[in-house]
Each structure stands twice: as C-alpha cells, then as structure tokens.
Amino acid sequence: MARTTHTVTNQAPPLTGYDVFATDRVLTAAVERHTAPALLGEVRTELSALGEASGSAQVQEWATQANENPPKLRTHDRYGRRIDEVEFHPSWHRLLGKGISAGLTTAWARPAGHVRRAAGFLVWTQAEAGNGCPLSMTHAAVPALRADPALAAEWEPRLTSTVYDRELRGAHLKPGAVFGMGMTEKQGGSDVRAGTTVARPLAEEGTYELTGHKWFCSAPMSDGFLVLAQAPAGLTCFLVPRVLADGTRNVFLLQRLKDKLGNRSNASAEVEFDGTWGRRVGDEGRGVRTIVEMVAATRLDCVLGSAGLMRQAVAQAVHHSAHREAFGGKLLDKPLMRNVLADLALESEAATTLALRLAAAYDDGGEQERALLRLAVPAAKYWVTKRCTPVTVEASECLGGNGYVEESGLPRLVRESPLNSVWEGAGNVQALDMLRAIQREPRSLDAYLQEVGRARGADHRLDRAIKDLLTELADLDGIESRARRLTERIALVLQGSLLVRFAPSEVADAFCASRLGGDWGAAFGTLPHTLGLASVVERARPQL
C-alpha cells in the first residue's frame, strides 16, 4: 500500500480550458475599436472560436507534442533516390491546419481582414509559435505576387484558401497552398544585394534556371517560395515551386536543418539550387522592390508574434500570482509583486495596442495610413520584438522554480522570444530602415507626427516626449549611430499616444510616468509606488 507523505496544496491550477481572445481585455477592446459595427459580431464569434481552441487542453497538448518531436530531414528514400523531404509530427500539421482554417492567411480577401487576422495571429501564437512562420509567409506573399497579375490570379486563391493540404504534389491539384521565402545567403545575411545565386533565362518568357543557395529557408515543405537571385539585369524576385506543373519535383536540395534555440517545431533549412526552375515575379533588377511588401507584412507579424508571446507570459504570471499564497497572502496582493506584474502588463498592453493599430492601417489602405506604416512598422518591429525577451524571462521568474520547468510552458516562450527580433532584419536593419523612411519619404514622418499629435495635451509627459523627439530629429549630427535611440523613442511615443487615447487612465498614467517621464528603474518592478497598479494588474488578468 502506497504511503502518503504530504498533501499537494497552494499550487496554481493550469491556465487551460479558456477563451484566449475573450479573456483578453486589451485585445478585445482593440478589435472593437478598429472593426466596423456591422462586422463586429461576426469577428468576435470567429475570434472566440479560435481563442477557445488556443486555450484548450487538446491544442496545448498538440503544441507540446510538436515541440518534443521536432522535424526530421529525409534527403533520400530507402532506395537511395533523392527526395528532399521534411517529416513533421502529426500535431504540427494539426496546428498549421487549424491556423489556416481559422483564416490566418485570408486577410487580403475579407473586410476588416487585417484586424481580424492580426488578432487571430496574436491569439494563435499563444498556443504554439512555430507554425506562425508558414502562416505569416503565406499571408505576406500575396502583395508580392500581385506584381505579376497572371501569377496572382493563379496563386492567390490557393494562398487565401482555408484548406490545408499537407501532401507534396502540384499546387494546381491542391485546394490550398502554403508559401515560404528565401533571401539570405551565407556571405550576405541581411545584405540581400550581396547574393550570389544566379538566374539564367530559359526559352520560355519569364522562366529561369537558378543556381546557388539560401542559408535560411523556413518551412521547406511549402508549395512555393519567393527567392532572390541575380538575373542579367540585376537582383530579381522569383517564384520557385516545390513540384513542377508536370508533376516532377523541382530541384530543391535540402542540405540540413538548423538546430535552433527555439521555434523547434518548425523546420528551417539550408537549401541549394542546381538547375532549379523559377518564374520571374516583377521586372528584372527590381527584386527588392517586388518583395518589399512581403517583408513589410512579415515584419508586422513579428510585432504580432512578440505581442502574443508577451501576452501569454503575462497571463501565466498573473494567473499564478492570483492563486499562489506566500507570507500570509496572495502573491497578487503583495506590493512588490504587484509592481512587477503591472510593469509587465504595461509592456504587453502597449505592444498589443500598437500592433492592432498598424493592422488597422492596412485595412484602411489610404495614402496617409500607408505613409504611417512605412515609418511605424520598422520602429515597432525594432522595439516590440526587443521587449519580448525581458518580459518572458521576468514572467517566468514570477512562477519561481515552477517557471523554470518545461511543463509550465514558460521555457518554450523564453526560447521563442528572441526570434522575431532576428527574423526579417535584426535591430540595426530596422533602425536604419526607419532612418531611410524619414530621409527619403518625408510623408511618413508627417503621418507619424499627425498620429501622435492626436493625443497632444492629454498628458504632460507625452507632450514633453514629443517635443524632445522633434529636437532629436532636427539634429542630423551622428544620426546613424543614434538610430537605435531614435527608433526606440519613436516607438515609445507612438505607444504612449495610443494608450493615452484608448487605455484606462491608470494604464496611460503608469506608461507615461515610466517609459516617457523617466520615473523607472532598469528592471521590471520599479514603477512609482503612487500609481494605480492594482487596476493595471487586474486588467491583465485573464477573465476566467
């Protein structure tokens, strides 16, 4: 007979069986703010269905299985024939299929498509972030393909389909397709113009033979890829399908899979082209311009992905603290813990609010909003993705030793947290791109100043921060070495202006005091003690 040595008490119940969307006050408010009233009921119902799936025990188990059983490279079959396939755990396919069926690749084809898709992407990332890569690239490929109307007419219905077909066969035989992207090479990295992959024109107009390599190619089992290669007239964008129209496999030589820090459920491969067939997208020599819209869309997804990771980390920390008792009371009620949780909640709310505002700009599509996106996307990508790692690490610490154990889910969030800062151009690339927007496209700065100006007069710290930012922008001395500092300020001022306009006063006050007013330390949990921190924490608590 087994002996009982103790009774398990004072352990927080798992955060499961809940609606990730409906229990998030910040996200639901943002969706309501940016969605037309006539569509709001439909959008809420759709997002709640995805939220319930994301918070379910079943989907959480799929996520665990997909990460504990990472993809495997199969270069040859049993007879020695080259096949270049990646084998994923069935749970990976279930997760990706659910994301596609939920409309996370259909933003371009629906009213309020970008806001509802952004909210869904933020919700689904909290279940498992690895499948976000193919979801993001499939979504983002659409504007790039529109550079060639014939290609767009052929591929766009497949990319915006809500049906996932995992089989490796001709895309024309499938009800839906998934896309990837390959730009970086060993010698160039983010300097894509240094690429050495060569594209030789073939007899058929618009077709080429590619020879070279790509150093990072994520989701290598996708149906097609947008890649850059040097054509006779310069760097050009190409569509490279995995399977050709006649049913034969294109030459797509997978060399190895990356052994990554995080994002382990998703495969990232090194690939070589050796007589690989490709179809030109856009004009020769205009590769960067052709693919730039795809890059902008995936950069916004980096912001959304990081916002999702932060939201889940904060939700876990607040949930744990609401149930855990120590030193005579709930952790949530301890003044110092409350300060830490409120500080984390501010980062999460600011990230979500900014991300959904940018998604709404895509839905608007007007000239002013496009100008705002040109400046705000690289600034947001720079800042929000950089805040993700310290937030997830601090949130895991709120769980104590439990947060350092895999079963809590926090270690997976921590490992995932640096990825979005690196993907689609690391910090320096974003800061320099933001500078380029200011210098070459002054309308972007005008649009930004008009946006933050809508909150002028509502908070003296925000007003002062805008004034200081204008002073810094007027000084061009050493501007490149100051690019990170300037990008950070641009992002913080924009976040502050949005919170002043749309968040409860306690949230806006705490953000402006700490992030803009300088009343803050170098670590989380250093907010002024006179602020209404209890309200900030309660707002971040999942409404179960």
C-alpha positions in Angstrom: 0.0 0.0 0.0 1.4 3.4 -1.1 2.1 5.8 1.8 1.1 9.4 1.6 3.9 11.7 2.6 2.1 15.0 2.1 -0.9 16.8 0.5 -0.4 18.9 -2.5 -1.7 22.4 -1.8 -1.1 26.0 -2.8 -0.4 25.2 -6.5 -2.0 27.3 -9.2 -4.3 25.4 -11.5 -3.2 25.1 -15.1 -4.3 28.0 -17.3 -6.3 25.9 -19.7 -9.9 25.4 -21.0 -10.4 29.1 -21.6 -11.0 31.6 -24.5 -7.7 33.3 -25.1 -9.4 36.1 -27.1 -12.4 36.8 -25.0 -10.4 36.8 -21.7 -8.0 39.5 -23.0 -9.5 42.9 -22.3 -6.8 44.8 -24.3 -7.2 42.7 -27.4 -11.0 42.7 -27.4 -11.1 46.4 -27.0 -8.6 46.9 -29.8 -10.7 44.7 -32.1 -13.9 46.6 -31.2 -12.1 49.9 -31.8 -10.9 49.0 -35.3 -13.8 47.0 -36.6 -16.9 48.4 -38.2 -20.0 47.8 -36.0 -21.8 45.9 -38.7 -18.9 43.3 -38.8 -18.1 43.2 -35.1 -20.4 40.4 -34.1 -19.1 38.2 -36.9 -15.5 39.0 -36.0 -15.9 38.4 -32.3 -17.6 35.0 -32.9 -14.7 34.0 -35.2 -12.0 35.1 -32.9 -13.7 33.5 -29.8 -13.8 30.2 -31.7 -10.1 30.4 -32.3 -9.5 31.7 -28.7 -11.3 28.6 -27.3 -9.2 26.3 -29.4 -6.0 28.1 -28.4 -6.8 27.8 -24.8 -8.0 24.2 -24.9 -6.1 21.3 -23.4 -6.1 19.5 -26.7 -4.3 22.2 -28.6 -1.9 22.8 -25.7 -1.1 19.1 -26.0 -0.5 19.4 -29.7 1.9 22.2 -29.1 3.8 20.1 -26.6 4.0 17.2 -29.0 5.1 19.3 -31.9 8.0 20.7 -29.8 9.0 17.5 -28.2 9.1 15.8 -31.7 10.9 18.3 -33.9 11.0 17.9 -37.7 13.4 15.4 -39.4 15.2 15.7 -42.7 14.8 12.9 -45.2 17.2 13.6 -48.1 16.9 10.1 -49.7 14.3 7.3 -49.8 15.2 3.7 -48.8 16.4 3.0 -52.4 18.9 6.0 -52.4 16.7 8.3 -54.5 16.9 12.0 -53.6 13.6 13.1 -52.1 14.4 16.2 -50.0 11.5 16.0 -47.6 11.0 17.1 -44.0 8.9 14.9 -41.8 6.8 16.7 -39.2 4.9 15.3 -36.2 1.2 15.0 -36.9 0.5 17.6 -34.3 2.4 20.1 -36.4 0.0 19.5 -39.2 -3.0 19.8 -36.9 -1.8 23.2 -35.7 -1.0 24.5 -39.1 -4.3 23.2 -40.5 -6.2 24.9 -37.7 -4.5 28.2 -38.3 -5.3 28.1 -42.0 -8.9 27.1 -41.4 -9.3 29.9 -39.0 -8.5 32.4 -41.7 -4.9 33.4 -40.8 -3.9 33.6 -44.4 -7.1 35.3 -45.8 -6.6 38.9 -44.7 -6.3 40.3 -48.2 -9.7 38.9 -49.3 -12.1 39.9 -46.5 -13.5 43.1 -45.0 -11.6 44.1 -41.8 -9.3 41.3 -42.9 -6.1 42.6 -41.4 -7.5 43.5 -38.0 -9.3 40.2 -37.5 -6.3 38.2 -38.9 -3.9 40.2 -36.7 -6.0 39.4 -33.6 -6.2 35.8 -34.6 -2.5 35.6 -35.2 -1.8 37.1 -31.8 -4.2 34.5 -30.2 -2.9 31.5 -32.1 0.8 32.4 -31.3 0.0 31.9 -27.7 -0.8 28.2 -28.4 2.3 27.5 -30.4 4.5 30.0 -32.3 6.3 27.6 -34.6 3.5 27.3 -37.2 3.4 31.1 -37.3 6.2 31.1 -39.8 4.4 29.4 -42.7 1.2 31.2 -41.8 3.0 34.5 -42.0 4.8 33.9 -45.2 1.7 32.6 -46.9 -0.2 35.7 -45.9 2.6 38.0 -46.8 3.3 36.5 -50.3 0.1 37.9 -51.7 1.1 41.5 -52.2 4.4 40.5 -53.8 2.7 38.2 -56.3 0.4 41.0 -57.3 3.4 42.5 -59.1 2.5 39.9 -61.8 -1.2 39.8 -62.3 -1.1 36.4 -64.1 0.8 34.8 -61.2 -1.5 36.5 -58.7 -4.6 35.1 -60.5 -3.1 31.6 -60.4 -1.7 31.6 -56.9 -3.7 34.0 -54.7 -6.8 31.8 -54.5 -4.6 29.0 -53.2 -2.8 31.1 -50.7 -6.0 32.6 -49.3 -7.8 29.2 -49.1 -8.9 28.0 -45.7 -8.0 24.4 -46.6 -4.6 22.9 -45.7 -3.2 20.1 -47.8 0.0 18.6 -46.4 0.8 16.4 -49.5 3.8 17.3 -51.7 2.2 17.5 -55.1 1.5 20.0 -57.8 -0.2 23.1 -56.4 -2.7 23.1 -59.2 -4.0 19.8 -57.8 -4.4 21.2 -54.2 -7.3 23.1 -52.6 -4.9 25.4 -50.8 -1.1 26.1 -50.8 1.5 27.3 -48.3 4.4 29.6 -49.2 7.9 30.2 -47.9 10.7 32.7 -48.6 14.4 32.5 -49.3 16.5 35.7 -49.4 19.6 35.4 -47.2 22.8 33.6 -48.2 26.0 32.7 -46.2 28.0 35.6 -47.3 25.4 38.3 -47.2 22.8 37.8 -44.4 20.6 40.9 -44.3 22.6 42.4 -47.2 20.5 40.6 -49.8 22.0 42.5 -52.7 25.3 40.6 -52.0 23.5 37.4 -53.0 25.4 35.2 -55.5 22.5 32.9 -56.6 22.4 33.2 -60.4 19.2 33.1 -62.6 19.8 32.2 -66.3 16.9 32.9 -68.6 15.2 30.0 -70.4 13.5 29.9 -73.7 10.0 30.4 -72.2 9.3 34.0 -71.4 9.6 34.7 -67.7 11.2 31.4 -66.8 14.7 30.9 -65.4 17.2 28.3 -64.2 18.6 29.1 -60.7 22.0 28.0 -59.4 23.1 28.9 -55.9 21.9 28.6 -52.3 19.9 30.0 -49.4 21.2 30.0 -45.9 17.8 30.2 -44.1 14.7 28.7 -45.7 11.9 28.1 -43.2 9.0 25.7 -43.7 10.8 23.9 -46.5 7.9 21.7 -47.2 5.9 24.7 -48.5 4.4 24.5 -52.0 6.3 27.5 -53.3 8.9 30.0 -52.3 9.7 33.6 -53.2 13.5 33.9 -53.6 16.0 36.5 -54.8 18.6 35.7 -57.5 20.9 37.7 -59.8 19.4 37.9 -63.3 21.1 39.6 -66.2 19.6 42.9 -65.2 20.3 42.5 -61.5 18.7 41.2 -58.4 15.3 39.8 -59.2 12.4 38.0 -57.4 11.4 34.5 -58.4 8.6 32.0 -57.6 10.2 28.6 -57.1 7.6 25.8 -56.7 8.5 22.5 -55.0 6.6 20.5 -57.6 6.5 21.4 -61.3 3.4 21.6 -63.5 4.2 18.1 -65.0 4.2 16.5 -61.5 8.0 16.2 -61.2 9.8 17.6 -58.3 11.8 20.8 -58.7 15.5 20.7 -57.8 15.4 21.8 -54.2 18.3 20.3 -52.4 17.9 20.4 -48.6 21.4 20.2 -47.0 20.5 20.2 -43.4 18.0 21.6 -40.8 19.1 24.3 -38.4 19.5 23.3 -34.8 17.8 26.4 -33.3 17.5 27.9 -29.9 13.7 28.0 -30.1 11.0 27.6 -32.7 11.8 24.0 -32.6 8.6 22.6 -34.0 9.3 24.5 -37.3 11.9 23.4 -39.7 14.5 25.9 -41.0 16.7 24.6 -43.8 19.8 25.3 -45.8 18.9 24.7 -49.5 20.8 24.6 -52.7 19.6 25.3 -56.2 21.2 23.4 -59.1 19.3 24.0 -62.3 16.1 24.8 -60.3 13.2 26.2 -62.3 11.8 29.6 -61.3 9.3 32.0 -62.6 10.1 35.7 -62.5 7.9 37.9 -60.3 8.0 41.6 -61.4 10.7 43.1 -63.5 14.4 42.0 -63.7 16.6 44.1 -61.4 13.6 45.1 -59.2 13.8 42.1 -56.8 13.9 44.1 -53.6 11.1 46.5 -54.6 9.0 43.5 -55.6 9.5 41.6 -52.4 9.4 44.6 -50.0 5.6 44.4 -49.5 6.1 40.8 -48.3 8.8 41.9 -46.0 6.7 44.7 -44.5 3.8 42.3 -43.8 6.1 39.7 -42.2 7.6 42.4 -40.1 4.2 43.3 -38.7 3.7 39.6 -38.0 7.0 39.8 -35.9 5.3 42.5 -33.9 2.1 40.5 -33.5 4.0 37.3 -32.7 6.0 39.1 -29.9 2.9 40.7 -28.6 1.3 37.2 -28.4 4.2 35.7 -26.6 4.3 38.6 -24.1 0.5 38.4 -23.5 0.7 34.6 -22.8 3.7 35.1 -20.5 2.0 37.9 -18.5 -1.3 35.9 -18.4 0.6 33.0 -16.9 2.4 35.2 -14.4 -0.8 37.0 -13.2 -2.8 33.7 -13.1 -0.2 32.1 -11.0 0.1 35.0 -8.6 -3.7 35.2 -8.2 -3.7 31.6 -6.9 -0.4 31.3 -5.1 -0.1 32.3 -1.5 3.1 33.3 0.3 4.0 35.0 3.5 0.4 35.2 4.6 -1.5 36.3 1.5 -1.9 36.0 -2.3 1.2 36.9 -4.3 -1.0 39.2 -6.4 -1.7 41.3 -3.4 1.9 41.8 -2.3 3.0 45.3 -3.2 6.3 44.4 -4.8 4.9 41.5 -6.9 2.0 43.8 -7.9 4.7 46.3 -9.1 6.4 43.6 -11.2 3.2 42.4 -12.7 1.9 45.9 -13.5 5.2 46.7 -15.2 5.0 43.5 -17.4 1.3 44.3 -18.1 2.2 47.7 -19.4 4.7 46.2 -22.0 2.1 43.7 -23.1 -0.7 46.2 -23.5 1.4 48.7 -25.3 2.6 46.0 -27.7 -0.9 44.7 -28.4 -2.4 48.2 -28.8 0.3 49.3 -31.3 0.2 46.0 -33.3 -3.6 46.3 -33.8 -3.3 49.9 -34.8 -0.9 49.0 -37.5 -3.1 46.2 -38.7 -6.0 48.7 -39.0 -3.8 50.9 -41.1 -3.5 48.0 -43.6 -7.3 47.7 -43.7 -7.7 51.4 -44.3 -5.2 51.4 -47.2 -5.3 55.2 -47.7 -2.2 57.2 -48.6 -1.9 58.6 -45.1 -2.1 55.2 -43.5 0.4 53.7 -45.9 2.8 56.5 -45.1 2.4 55.8 -41.4 3.1 52.1 -41.9 6.3 52.9 -43.8 7.8 54.5 -40.6 5.9 52.8 -37.8 6.4 49.2 -38.9 10.2 49.1 -38.7 10.0 51.1 -35.5 7.5 48.8 -33.9 9.4 45.7 -35.2 12.6 47.0 -33.6 11.1 47.9 -30.2 8.3 45.4 -29.5 10.4 42.4 -30.5 13.3 43.5 -28.3 11.0 43.9 -25.3 9.7 40.3 -25.7 12.7 38.5 -24.2 13.0 40.5 -20.9 9.2 40.3 -20.5 9.1 36.5 -20.9 12.1 36.0 -18.6 10.7 38.1 -15.9 7.3 36.5 -16.2 8.8 33.1 -15.8 10.5 34.3 -12.6 7.1 35.2 -11.2 6.4 31.5 -11.1 9.6 30.8 -9.2 11.2 27.4 -9.8 8.0 26.3 -11.5 8.6 28.8 -14.3 11.9 27.2 -15.0 10.4 23.8 -15.6 9.3 22.7 -19.1 5.9 21.6 -18.0 5.0 25.2 -17.1 5.3 26.2 -20.8 7.3 29.3 -19.8 10.7 27.9 -21.0 9.3 27.5 -24.5 8.1 31.1 -24.5 11.6 32.2 -23.4 13.3 30.3 -26.1 11.0 31.6 -28.7 11.2 35.2 -27.5 14.4 36.4 -29.4 13.3 35.0 -32.8 11.1 37.9 -34.0 13.9 40.4 -33.3 16.2 38.5 -35.6 13.7 37.4 -38.4 13.1 39.8 -41.3 16.1 42.0 -40.3 17.6 42.4 -36.9 17.7 45.5 -34.8 20.2 47.5 -36.8 18.4 46.8 -40.0 15.1 48.0 -38.6 16.6 51.2 -37.1 18.4 52.0 -40.4 15.3 51.4 -42.4 13.4 53.7 -40.1 16.0 56.4 -40.8 15.7 55.7 -44.5 12.0 56.3 -44.3 12.5 59.6 -42.6 15.1 60.8 -45.0 13.7 59.6 -48.3 10.0 59.5 -47.6 9.2 62.6 -45.5 5.4 61.9 -45.8 6.0 59.0 -43.4 7.3 61.3 -40.7 4.4 63.7 -41.3 1.9 60.9 -41.0 3.6 59.7 -37.7 3.6 63.2 -36.2 -0.1 63.6 -37.1 -0.9 60.3 -35.4 0.9 61.1 -32.1 -0.4 64.6 -32.3 -3.9 63.3 -31.8 -3.0 62.8 -28.1 -1.3 66.1 -27.6 -2.4 68.0 -24.5 -3.7 64.9 -22.7 -0.5 64.1 -20.7 2.3 66.5 -20.0 5.0 63.7 -20.1 3.8 62.7 -23.6 3.9 66.3 -24.7 7.4 66.7 -23.4 8.5 63.4 -25.1 7.1 64.6 -28.5 8.9 67.9 -28.1 12.2 66.1 -27.3 11.7 63.8 -30.2 11.3 66.7 -32.6 14.5 68.2 -31.2 16.4 65.0 -31.8 15.0 64.7 -35.3 16.3 68.2 -36.1 19.8 67.2 -35.2 21.4 65.2 -38.0 24.9 65.0 -36.5 25.8 61.4 -35.9 22.3 60.3 -37.0 23.3 56.7 -37.9 25.0 56.0 -34.6 21.9 57.4 -32.9 19.5 55.3 -35.0 18.6 52.8 -32.3 18.0 55.5 -29.7 15.8 57.4 -32.1 13.8 54.3 -33.2 13.2 53.5 -29.6 11.8 56.9 -28.9 9.6 56.9 -31.9 8.1 53.6 -30.9 7.6 54.6 -27.2 6.0 57.9 -28.1 3.6 56.2 -30.5 2.7 53.6 -27.9 2.2 56.3 -25.3 0.0 58.4 -27.6 -2.2 55.3 -28.3 -2.5 54.4 -24.6 -3.4 58.0 -23.7 -6.2 57.9 -26.2 -7.5 54.4 -25.7 -6.4 52.8 -22.4 -7.7 53.3 -18.9 -6.2 56.3 -17.2 -4.2 54.1 -14.7 -2.5 52.3 -17.6 -1.7 55.5 -19.5 -0.5 57.2 -16.4 1.9 54.4 -15.5 3.2 54.1 -19.0 3.8 57.8 -19.4 5.4 58.1 -16.0 7.8 55.3 -16.5 8.5 55.0 -20.3 8.3 58.7 -21.2 8.7 60.5 -17.9 11.8 58.6 -16.8 10.4 57.6 -13.3 11.5 54.0 -13.7 14.5 51.7 -13.0 16.5 49.4 -15.1 14.5 46.2 -14.1 10.8 45.4 -14.0 9.0 46.2 -10.8 10.4 49.7 -10.4 7.3 51.7 -11.2 6.4 54.7 -8.9 4.5 53.3 -5.9 1.9 56.0 -6.0 0.4 54.8 -9.3 -2.9 52.7 -9.5 -1.0 49.5 -10.1 -3.8 47.1 -8.8 -6.1 48.2 -11.6 -3.3 47.7 -14.2 -2.7 44.1 -13.0 -6.4 43.3 -12.8 -6.8 44.4 -16.4 -4.1 42.0 -17.4 -5.7 39.1 -15.5 -7.4 36.5 -17.8 -11.2 36.8 -17.3 -11.9 33.2 -16.5 
